[in-house]
Amino acid sequence: MHRCDPHVLVVSLSSLRYGGPRVFTGYFFALLAWYALQQFEERRSWTWIIVFWSAVVLGFLAHLEFAVCFAGLFVWSLWRFAHYRPKWRQGVLDLFALFTVQIVLMLVFYFVAIRRTELGAGPKYQLVPLLIKTASYMLGGPASGQAAGIVALLAAAAICMVLIWLMSNRDDDWIFYAVVILAPLGLIAIRRPEQLYVRYFMISVATSLVLLPSGYEALLRRGLAGLGVALALLAIFVAGNAAKTINLLRFGRGQYLSALHFMEINSDGREVVITSDHDFRNGMLVNYYKRYLERPDHTHYLDGATLHEEYVLTKGGSLGAEWLILHRFDLTKQAERLTDVYGNSYQLVSIYRYSDLSGWNWLTVPQS
């Protein structure tokens, strides 16, 4: 039976760089829960039941995306119970011991904290490009373009081939992997969410990266030809992820502090007055990062309501803000000059990038 090797967990997690601490913690506990359930299947120890309980509860608290992992764990356990338990009573007791605590806590968590949760507005997305980007990034491919489509198809084909290989070897672990990988697609087909990001698939991606090494192992056993293909695929995977890791180290989630330093140095006066095209996203970043500037008390963010109030009080004589920040998720062609709703003219002077998936680019535009 295929088993989840702890060393594979380390390799898989180290290759997943995006999504933030909560998402990272979520898929760490997803893999730990899967490992603990496998250990319980072999050793039937209360120690592994407690580890399983803890991983599932902490996984849900880390990120709601953990639900797809829980579905895979539950379906796999039901399958094992139905096909391999010689005594039904013992199987029922095992299922009760494994899942009752988590289901009760999940219901409490849902009714107390989740039921009335409302998601804030996010950027519009196109489903197919988003899925291609997710699958391509899983193997270290590009974010878009024909190459991304090719890599995404290769990823999907590789997953299907490994699942079929596990089925042919009568390895029931394919059930867990199939549920976790395909469940998000099923949920999207039933009800397409208003917001969707690559990071929402991170547990499915992490699970895929634990699944694929078993197929890789089989490829290594195919003689010299298999070894050559396997090494070539490994080199491409490492190179692609290395390039993205370098990009992450270079830009991080955004060069926001560098942008504020630039505005502070190049401001006409001692006061640095900033506004933007999105108060919630950019105002929060300005107020957080300005503490690291040389003159934090002289850096001010003016939101749209304040600018409008000033415009009304001065009867159209407001000077607005000295700096305008435009945030963009992609860097298509940008206008060199623009005018805000109050008639103030601005000119684009610099662009500060982010490494994709979490954050956004900043375009700094001083008033001219």
C-alpha positions in Angstrom: 0.0 0.0 0.0 1.3 3.5 -0.9 2.1 5.4 2.2 2.7 9.1 2.9 6.5 9.3 3.6 7.4 12.1 6.1 10.3 13.1 3.9 7.9 13.6 1.0 6.0 16.0 3.2 9.0 18.1 3.8 9.9 18.3 0.1 6.3 19.0 -0.9 5.8 21.7 1.7 9.1 23.4 0.8 8.0 23.7 -2.8 4.7 25.5 -1.9 5.7 29.1 -1.3 2.5 31.1 -1.5 -0.8 31.5 0.3 0.3 32.9 3.7 0.8 31.3 7.1 -2.8 30.2 7.5 -3.0 28.4 4.3 0.5 26.8 4.8 -0.5 25.7 8.3 -3.8 24.3 6.8 -2.1 22.0 4.4 0.6 21.0 6.9 -2.2 19.7 9.2 -3.9 18.1 6.2 -0.8 16.0 5.5 -0.3 15.3 9.2 -4.0 14.1 9.5 -3.5 11.8 6.5 -0.3 10.4 7.9 -1.9 9.9 11.4 -4.9 8.1 9.9 -2.6 5.7 8.0 -0.6 5.0 11.1 -3.8 4.3 13.0 -4.9 1.9 10.3 -1.7 -0.1 10.8 -1.1 0.2 14.6 -4.6 0.9 16.0 -3.2 3.1 18.8 -5.0 5.8 20.7 -1.9 7.9 20.3 -2.6 8.2 16.6 -6.3 8.9 17.2 -5.3 11.9 19.3 -2.8 13.1 16.7 -5.5 12.7 14.1 -8.1 14.7 16.2 -5.6 17.4 16.8 -4.5 17.7 13.2 -8.1 17.9 11.9 -9.2 20.5 14.5 -6.1 22.7 14.0 -6.5 22.3 10.2 -10.0 23.7 10.2 -9.0 26.5 12.5 -6.1 27.3 10.1 -8.2 27.5 7.0 -11.7 26.4 5.9 -10.1 24.9 2.8 -9.2 22.0 5.1 -12.8 20.7 4.4 -11.7 19.0 1.2 -9.1 17.1 3.1 -11.6 16.1 5.7 -13.9 14.8 3.0 -11.1 12.7 1.6 -10.2 11.3 5.0 -13.8 10.4 5.7 -14.5 8.8 2.4 -11.3 6.8 2.5 -12.2 5.6 6.0 -15.7 4.6 4.9 -14.3 2.6 2.0 -11.8 0.8 4.2 -14.6 0.1 6.7 -16.9 -1.3 4.1 -14.3 -3.5 2.4 -11.8 -4.7 4.9 -13.3 -4.7 8.4 -14.0 -8.4 9.4 -16.3 -7.2 12.2 -18.8 -4.5 11.6 -19.0 -3.6 15.2 -15.3 -2.9 15.4 -15.5 -0.8 12.2 -18.3 1.3 13.6 -16.4 1.9 16.8 -13.3 2.9 14.8 -15.3 5.4 12.7 -17.0 6.8 15.9 -13.6 7.2 17.7 -12.0 8.8 14.7 -14.6 11.3 13.5 -17.1 12.1 16.2 -15.0 14.7 18.1 -14.2 16.6 14.9 -17.7 16.6 13.5 -19.1 18.0 16.8 -16.5 20.7 16.9 -17.0 21.5 13.2 -20.7 22.0 13.8 -20.0 24.3 16.8 -17.5 26.2 14.8 -19.9 26.6 11.9 -22.8 27.9 13.9 -20.7 30.1 16.2 -18.2 31.6 13.8 -18.7 30.7 10.1 -22.5 30.8 9.4 -22.8 34.6 9.2 -19.3 35.3 7.7 -19.4 37.5 4.6 -16.5 37.7 2.2 -15.2 41.1 1.2 -14.9 42.2 -2.5 -12.1 40.8 -4.5 -10.7 41.0 -8.0 -12.7 39.5 -10.8 -11.3 36.2 -12.2 -11.7 33.9 -15.1 -12.1 30.3 -14.1 -10.2 28.4 -16.8 -7.1 30.7 -16.7 -7.1 30.4 -12.9 -7.2 26.6 -13.0 -4.5 26.5 -15.7 -2.3 28.8 -13.5 -2.9 26.6 -10.5 -1.9 23.4 -12.3 1.0 25.0 -14.0 2.4 26.4 -10.8 2.1 23.0 -9.2 5.0 21.8 -11.4 6.9 25.0 -11.5 5.5 26.2 -14.8 4.6 29.8 -15.9 1.4 31.6 -14.9 -0.1 32.1 -18.3 0.4 31.6 -22.0 0.6 28.4 -24.1 3.5 27.1 -22.0 1.2 27.3 -18.9 -1.5 25.4 -20.7 0.9 22.6 -21.7 2.3 22.3 -18.2 -1.2 22.2 -16.8 -2.2 19.4 -19.1 0.9 17.5 -18.2 0.1 17.9 -14.5 -3.5 16.7 -15.0 -2.3 13.8 -17.1 0.4 12.8 -14.5 -2.2 12.9 -11.7 -4.6 10.7 -13.7 -1.9 8.2 -14.6 -0.8 7.8 -11.0 -4.3 7.4 -9.7 -5.0 4.7 -12.4 -1.7 3.1 -11.4 -2.7 3.0 -7.7 -6.1 1.5 -8.7 -4.5 -1.2 -10.8 -2.3 -2.1 -7.8 -5.4 -2.3 -5.6 -4.1 0.6 -3.5 -7.1 2.2 -1.8 -5.2 5.4 -1.2 -6.3 6.6 -4.6 -9.7 7.3 -3.1 -8.3 9.9 -0.6 -6.2 11.6 -3.3 -9.0 11.7 -5.9 -11.5 13.2 -3.4 -9.1 15.9 -2.2 -8.0 16.8 -5.7 -11.4 16.7 -7.4 -13.7 17.9 -4.6 -12.9 21.7 -5.2 -13.7 21.2 -8.9 -17.0 19.6 -8.0 -17.9 22.4 -5.6 -17.1 25.0 -8.3 -19.3 23.1 -10.8 -22.2 23.0 -8.3 -21.9 26.7 -7.2 -19.3 29.0 -8.7 -17.9 31.2 -5.9 -17.8 35.0 -6.3 -14.2 35.0 -5.3 -11.6 32.4 -6.2 -7.8 32.4 -5.8 -5.0 30.0 -6.5 -4.3 29.7 -2.8 -7.8 28.2 -2.3 -6.4 25.0 -4.1 -3.3 24.7 -2.0 -4.4 21.7 0.0 -5.3 19.9 -3.3 -1.9 21.0 -4.7 0.0 19.7 -1.6 -1.9 16.4 -1.8 -1.0 16.1 -5.5 2.7 16.6 -4.7 2.5 13.8 -2.2 0.7 11.6 -4.8 3.0 12.2 -7.7 6.2 10.8 -6.1 4.7 7.3 -6.2 4.4 7.5 -10.0 7.9 9.0 -10.1 9.2 6.0 -8.2 7.5 3.7 -10.7 9.2 5.6 -13.5 12.6 5.2 -11.9 12.2 1.5 -12.1 11.8 1.5 -15.9 15.5 1.0 -16.6 17.8 3.6 -18.0 15.2 5.2 -20.2 12.9 5.7 -17.2 15.8 7.0 -15.2 16.7 9.6 -17.9 13.1 10.8 -18.2 12.7 11.0 -14.4 15.9 13.0 -14.0 14.9 15.4 -16.8 11.5 16.0 -15.2 13.1 16.5 -11.8 15.5 19.1 -13.3 12.6 21.0 -14.9 10.6 20.9 -11.7 13.5 22.2 -9.6 14.5 24.9 -12.1 10.9 26.2 -12.4 10.4 26.4 -8.7 13.8 27.9 -8.2 13.0 30.7 -10.6 9.8 31.4 -8.7 11.5 31.2 -5.3 14.1 33.8 -6.5 11.2 36.0 -7.7 9.6 35.6 -4.3 12.8 36.6 -2.5 13.3 39.5 -4.7 9.8 41.1 -4.6 8.0 39.3 -1.7 4.3 40.1 -1.5 5.0 43.5 -2.7 7.7 46.2 -2.5 5.5 48.5 -0.5 8.2 49.7 1.9 10.5 50.6 -1.0 7.7 52.5 -2.6 7.0 54.5 0.6 10.8 55.2 0.9 10.8 56.6 -2.6 7.8 58.8 -1.9 9.3 60.1 1.3 12.6 61.0 -0.3 11.0 62.6 -3.4 8.2 64.6 -1.6 8.3 68.3 -2.1 7.8 69.1 1.5 8.3 67.5 4.9 4.7 66.1 4.9 4.1 63.0 2.7 0.4 63.0 1.7 -0.7 59.8 -0.1 -4.0 58.5 -1.5 -4.9 55.6 -3.7 -7.4 53.9 -5.9 -8.5 51.4 -3.1 -8.6 52.7 0.4 -9.1 49.4 2.2 -6.2 47.5 0.5 -3.6 50.3 0.1 -4.5 52.4 3.1 -3.9 49.5 5.4 -0.5 48.9 3.8 0.6 52.5 4.0 -0.4 52.8 7.7 1.4 49.5 8.5 4.7 50.2 6.6 5.1 53.9 7.4 6.3 53.0 10.9 9.6 51.9 9.2 10.2 55.3 7.5 12.5 58.0 8.8 9.5 60.4 9.3 6.5 58.1 10.0 4.6 60.9 11.8 4.8 63.0 8.7 3.4 60.4 6.4 -0.4 60.5 6.0 -2.9 58.5 4.1 -6.0 60.4 2.9 -9.0 58.2 2.0 -11.6 59.0 -0.6 -14.1 60.3 1.9 -11.6 62.8 3.4 -10.6 64.0 -0.1 -14.2 64.4 -1.1 -15.0 66.3 2.1 -12.1 68.6 1.5 -13.2 69.1 -2.1 -16.7 70.1 -1.0 -15.5 72.5 1.8 -13.1 74.3 -0.5 -15.7 74.4 -3.3 -13.4 72.6 -5.7 -10.2 74.2 -4.5 -8.7 71.1 -2.9 -5.2 70.2 -3.9 -5.8 66.5 -3.3 -2.8 64.3 -2.3 0.7 64.7 -3.4 1.0 61.0 -4.3 -1.4 58.6 -5.8 -1.0 54.8 -5.5 -2.5 52.6 -8.2 -2.6 48.9 -7.4 -2.6 46.3 -10.2 -2.6 42.5 -10.2 -1.0 42.4 -13.7 1.1 44.9 -15.5 -0.6 45.6 -18.8 0.1 48.8 -20.6 -0.4 51.7 -18.2 -1.1 55.4 -19.0 1.8 57.7 -18.4 -0.5 60.5 -17.3 -3.9 60.6 -15.7 -6.3 63.0 -14.0 -8.4 62.1 -10.9 -12.1 63.0 -10.3 -11.1 66.3 -8.7 -9.1 67.5 -11.7 -5.7 66.9 -10.3 -3.1 65.7 -12.8 -0.7 62.9 -12.0 2.3 61.3 -13.9 3.5 57.7 -13.5 7.1 57.6 -12.3 7.8 54.1 -10.9 6.4 50.6 -10.6 6.9 48.3 -7.5 6.2 44.7 -8.2 5.1 41.7 -6.2 5.8 38.0 -6.8 2.3 37.0 -7.7 -0.5 35.1 -6.0 -0.5 37.2 -2.8 -0.3 40.9 -3.0 -0.3 43.4 -5.9 1.9 45.8 -7.9 2.1 49.4 -6.8 2.3 52.2 -9.3 3.5 55.4 -7.7 2.1 58.5 -9.3 3.1 62.0 -8.0 0.9 65.0 -8.7 2.3 67.1 -11.6 
